[in-house]
């Protein structure tokens, strides 16, 4: 989800920053252009460093600025479909739960929270399962899978859809209960076999 990428671009150095060191001017310009912006290919750019200009630059007649080819390293955040994440519930609304995913938020629609019919209790507030009685509220830690990603030009327009319904996902407490039940189910046949063996051994001792 987080990764470091190397980016190449051409930037315009305006006359008003000619008094700065070239490396400082380039760093300022690429940060203004890229940081906290969304890019469809690389995701959200969080930080930029190691900005360098290459060559002598080009001056375009009538412009007055210098144009340089530059490279720089960037820390980016790009959610991937089918990626499993662990996150905190940041907000509940009647149609689902928002999860905090680093610099962005993702939505788990009501239908994707659990394999149960859920109702929204405004007083708590929380989602509560009709049969399982499972509850989900703000601040809960959950495991979810990214199902859809739509990256737009602004973070507010970008959408991330998630699901918690597959086995092994959901609120951490739910997963722990599932794991214990599964382990207990595996142990049951072994327990029955052991009890049968003990009964046979007792009969054999009595000569039956």
Secondary structure, DSSP 8 states (H G I E B T S, - for coil): -EEEEEEEEEEEE-GGGTTS-HHHHHHHHHHHHHTT-EETTTEEEEEEEEEEEEEEEEE-TTT--EEEEEEEEEEEE---TT-EEEEEEEEEETTEEEEEETTEEEEEEGGGS-SS-EEEETTTTEEEETTT--EE-TT-EEEEEEEEEE--SSGGG-EEEEE--STT-EEHHHHHHHHHHHHHHHHHHHHHHHHHHHHHHHHHHHT-
